[in-house]
């Protein structure tokens, strides 16, 4: 399917072709009027030179043909002016549509730049979160090693046993937190 701009441009080209054809017809009519005028002038000169009157019907016929040609020319000129006015109006509308499209394109560019800035910001945030998760994993692994060391000790006092239970609870909580972050 053709875009509205292509259809409009095609329509304007068709209007221009129509105007050109009308101007060609007008030019042809002008040439005919000039030919009739020349014939009429030749008849008048022949009449003056010969000293005889040329038949009135011949001159009336030439004048009538000239009037018809002038009327046709006038009609075609009026139609050509109307068509030219319509084409000018279409061209003005096309210019306005083009300006509107430029404004929409600029707005889209601004939105795209804004989205790009947000993507960069979010990428930075994700990298920071990933770094925090790595640090948390290392801390959990270190705590797990310490719990393992404590568990390997032969006998524990009540205070050591309480500490061991706290460490195990902290380790389990950190593993749950790590699972949530992944």
ABEGO torsion letter per residue (X at the ends): XBBAAAAAAAAAAAAAAAAAAAAAAAAAAAAAAAAAAAAAAAAAAAAAAAGBBBBAAAAAAAAAAAAAAAAAAAAAAAAAAAAAAAAAAAAAAAAAAAAAAAAAAAAAAAAAAAAAAAAAAAAAAAAAAAAAAAAAAAAAAAAAAAAAAAAABABBBAAAAAAAAAAAAAAAAAAAAAAAAX
